[in-house]
Amino acid sequence: MATHQGEPHRALPALTSAGILTIDLSAIQANWRSIKARLAAHVSAGAVIKADAYGLGAAHVGPALYRAGCREFFVASLVEAREARSYLPNDARIIVLGGAQSGEEGEFIERDLTPVLFSLPALDRWRQACRAAGGPHPSALKIDTGMHRLGLTPAEVDQLLLEPAYLQECGIGLVMSHLACADEPEHPLNQEQLHRFEATADRLRVHLPDVRLSLANSSGVFLGPQWHFDLVRTGAFLYGFHPQPLLADTLPTDLVQPVLQLDLPVRQVREVSHGGTVGYGADARIEPKTRLAVVAGGYADGLNRLLGRQAVGIVGEHSTRVIGRISMDLTIFDISELPAHEAPAWIQVLNRELTVNHLTQSSGALGYEVLTSLGRRYQRRYLGGESG
């Protein structure tokens, strides 16, 4: 990243009224390559870029991952898939996790999108659409192995196999499921889901001998090669999340590269002469001579869950804590420990040390929540991401 803890903010543009969110595309590429290096030669590493690449900008992240070698991309809906078609090359495979809703099937075929089919009615609609288009079009079949979210139940798989022609007519080239507890390696459900997936896949392969299989998300990759099959779906790891928080002490410290830096501009520095309270609710008291820095950025920008209960920011070599409630547009830091002559222009709340994983430990939020709650008011800078 251009600016780290202990470095001046010389790499930042002139002070603005908005925070600056710096996204390191080269780090995202490196994280994808790190996952790919853990896989056997026949196993592909797809990238999950749904929810605007977890809020980081899919139109930038997707092409950077393509340049790194990724060819399969997962989105949530037809709307996201349309956008992905506009910024990804034609040979990129776009797989829509939310499937094709009734009436969307024709557009999926026209745009060469791959729906995930997770119910018998969806399979029936897709079969009819393929027949109308003159033959099978690629799709993925999702089975439920214990998460009880989207996916065919065992009884529905039994019913499907009574008429196996469905499988060929629907162009099913991928069978997938989703792990519920992959970030807890000792959880018994991991093995249970693996065994259920293998058993169902064996039955389907009787009729689809060349079908590919996919079970592991980012954390699932680190459960072991048995979970890899033919395609893994990397999401959180790409964006700087540690894939196995419970094993953080036993895995390499540089396993995943941080991706984000967030700098907030200081709107006002003030010294409180008589003490008193700070912010809404008057629930934080300050002593006389306390120095405060008021920054642009509040809960409308995702800072309430991002910063959490142990809120901390960085100014050069110094750390500083939030005081008082975080409001919609503003957050207040106590900078009394800074040298008296120092009036910071920026306070940094995400960097290589204050990572997403670090912040989730203090806030109690999921890393996914942290990233997807970042507001749209930040100026965004993208670093790196070149090919090669």
N, C-alpha and C positions, 0 to 999 in steps of 0.2 A: 504494500500500500504506500501511497505517497507520503503520508504523515502518520507517524506512530507515536506511542507514548514517549514523551521526553524529547520529541522533535518539535521545532517551531511550526507554525501554520503557514510558512512561506509558500507552500504548494497550493494553498487555497486561493480562489479568485478574490477580488475586492469584496469587502464586507457588503452583504446584502441583507434584506429583511427576512430571508428564508434560510432555514438550515440547509446544509449540503450533505447529501447522502452519496458517498463514493462507493461504487460497486466494481470490484476487481474481477473482470471477465477472465483474465489469465488464471486467477486462483480457481474460478469455477471450472475452467478447462483442466487445470491440474488435478482437481478433485475427481473429475470424470476419468481421467487417465489413471489415477490411483485405483479407482474401482476396477477399471478394465484390466489392470495389471494383476489383480487378484483372481481373475477368471481364467478358466481353461480356454484354449484357442477357439473352440466351437461356440462359446457362450458370448452373447451380445450384451452390451450395456445400453439400455434405453435411458432416456432422460424425461423426468416428469416436469413439465413446464406449465402446469395448470395454475389457475389463479394468478395470471401474469407472472409466471415463474416465481411463485410465492411472494409476489409483490415487488420483485426486483426489476421487472421489465422484460417480458418474454421476447419482444421484438429485438432486443439486444442479446439476451442470453441464448435464445434458440440458435441464431446464426453462429455465435461463438462456439457453441457445442458442436454444431455441424462441421465447422472448420477444424475442430479437434478430432473428428472422426465419427461422431454419433450420427446415426441414421434413423433411429426410431424415437418418436416423441409422443408423450402422453399428455392429453389435455382433458378437460372435464366435460365440455359441451360443444355443440355445433358452433355456437358463437365463437368460442375460443379456437375451434378448428378452422373456421373461415379466416380468422386473423393469422393463424399459423401458416396457412397456405400462401398468404401474401408475403411473408418474410422468410420462409424456408424454401430451398430449392425443390424442384419437382420430384426428385427421387427420394425425398424424405418421406418416411412413412408416419402418418399421423393417426394415432389410435385414440379414440374418444371413450373415456372411461364411463361417462354417463350414458353411453349408447345413443341410438337413434330413436327419438321420440316419434310417436305416430304421426305420419305425414312428412317426416324428414328424410325418409329412406332414399327417395330419388335424388335429393341434393347430395347425400353421402356418396352415392354412386357417381354422380356427375363430377364431384370434386375429388374423387379417389380418396375418400376417408374410410377408416376402418372402425366400425362400431363394436363396442363390447356388448355382447348379447347376454343378458342375465336372467331372462324369464322366458317361459314357453310362448307367451303372446308376442314378445319381441322377435323370437326365432321365426314364428309364423309370418309376421309382417315382413321380415327380411327375406324370407324364402320367396314370398310373393313378389317383392320388389326385384329380386334377382331374376326371377322368371320373366318379369315384364321387361327387364333390361337385356334379356337374351342369354343369360347364364350366370353362374356364380360370381360373386364379388367378395373380396377378402373381408373376413370378420373374425372376431375373437369371441370365445365362449368363456364365461366366468362361472365358476362353481363355488358354492359356499362350503368351506371346510371347517367352520366353527366360529367365525366372527359374527354370523347372523346379521350381515348387512346385505349388500347386493350379491346375487349369485343363485344358481340353480340348487335346489335342495337335493339330497340323495333320491328322494321319491321322484322328483322331476327328471333327474338323470335317467332313472329306470324307465320312465315314460318315454323320454326322448329315444332311448335305445331300442324301443319297440318299433320305431320307424327310422332306422339309421340313415335313410336316404336324405333326411333333413341335413345331416352333417355335411354331405357333399354339396347339396344344392345351396346351402348357405355360405359356402366358401370358407368354412372354418379352418384357419391356418394356425391359430394360437389358442391354447387352453390355459387359463390363468385362475389364480385365487389370491387371497390377500392374508398376510400374517397379522395376527392381532397383538402379539406380545414379543415381537422380534427384538425389541430393545432390552428385553429381560432374558438373557440367554439361558437361564436355568428354568424358565417357566415351562411346565409340562405341556402346555398347549402348543408349543412350537413343534414338538415331536408328534403330537396327535394330528396337527394340521398337515405335517409332512406325510404321515402315513395315509391319511384320508385322501390327500391330493394324488399320491402315487397310485393308490388303489383305483381311484376314479379315472385317472389318466390311462392306466393300463386297459381299462374297459373301452375307453374312447379310441385308443390307438388300434384296436382291432379293426375299426372302420376308417380310421384316419392315420395310417402308418407313418406319414411324414409330418404330422402336426407338431408344432413347437410347444414347449411348456414354459410357464413363467409363474414363479411363486414369490421370490424374494424381492423385498424393497431394499432400501439402503442398509438398514440394520440387519435384514435377513442375509445379506451377503456375508456378514461376519459370523453367522451361525455355522458356516462350513460349506464345503462344495456340494453336499447332498441337497442343499436348498437352491442351488444355482440353476439347474436344468439348462434351458436353451437361451433364456433371456432374463436379465434382472432389470428392475425398474428403479433407477436411482433418482431420488428427489432431495430429501433433506441433506444428505451428505454433500451434494453439489454446492449447497448454499452455506456451508460452513458449520453444520450441526455435527456434533460427535455422534457416531452411529451406535455406540454402546456405552452410555454414561456410567453404568455400573461397573464397567471394566476399564474406565479411563486410566486407572493407575497401572494397568498391565499392558496397555497398548502404547505404541509409539506416541510421543508427545506431538510430533509433527504429522500425525496420521491424516488430519484434515486441515486444509489451509483456510484461515479466516478470509471472508469475502467482503465484509462491510466496514465502512468507517462513517460515523455520523458526527458532524460538527454543527453546533447550534450557535447562532450569532448572539452576542450580548447586546441587549437593547439599552440597559442602564446599569451603572455601578453606583451604589449608594452606601453611605455609612449612617447607621441609625444612632442618633446622639443620646436618646433617653431610654432606649430599650422599648419593649412592648411585645406585640404579637405579629405574626406574619401570615398573610394569605387568608383564604376563606375559612370561616369557622373559628378563626383566632386560636387554633389548636397547637400552635408552635410559638414558644416564647423565645425572645432574644435579649441578650444583655446589651447595655450601652457600648458603643464603639464597634458593634458587629458590622462587618462589611458584606453587602449582598450584591450578587450579580443576577439580573433578571434576563433570561434568555427567551428568544422566540422559539416556541415549541411547547405543546401541551398535550392533553389527552386526545385532542382531535388529530394529532400527529402520531399517535401510538405510544406516547411516553408514559402513560399511567401504568401499563403492564410491562413495558420495556424496562423502565427504571426500577420498578418494584419498591419493596420496603427498605432496601439497603441502597438507596439511590446514590450513585457516585458519578462524578465527572472528572475529566483530566484537563489541567491547564499546565502545559509544559511538563515540569517534573513533579507537579503538585496534584494531589487529589482533593476534590471538594464535594461536599454532600448537598443534596437537595434538602431544603427546609420548608416546612409548610406544605399545604396541599398543592398538587399539580392542577392547574386550571386548564381551560380549553386551549388557550393559545400561548400561555406563558408558564415558565417554571423558574423557581428561585433557588439559587445556590448560595451557600454560606462560603465566602472566600476570605474569611478572616485570617486564615493561616497563610495566605499569600503575602509576599513582601508588600509593605504599605504603598510603595510607589507603583505597584503593578496593577493595571486595569485591563483585564483580558478582553480581547475582541471576540474570542471563540471559546466555547467549552465543548470538549469531545466526550461523547457518551458511548460510542462503539468504536473499537479499534482492534488491533491484534491481541491485546491483552483483555480488554473488555469485550469478549466475544458473546455471540448469541447464547452459547451454553453457559457462560459465566452469569449472564443476566437472568437466564431462566432459573438458575439455582436460587437467586435472591427474590425473584418476583413470584415464583410458583406458576408462571405461565408456561405453556408449551412453546418450544421454539417456533413452531408453525404459527402460533398466535402472534408472537413477537413480530415476525417478518410481515405477515399479511395484514397486521394492524398499522403498519407504518403509513402515515398519511401521504397524500398526493401533493402536498404543498412544498415538499423539499425540492431544491434544485438537485438534479441527479447528474453525477459525473461517472463516466465509464472509462475504466483503465484497461489497456491491453486487449487481449482477445484475438490477437492475430492468428493466422494459420500456422501450422507447423508445430 
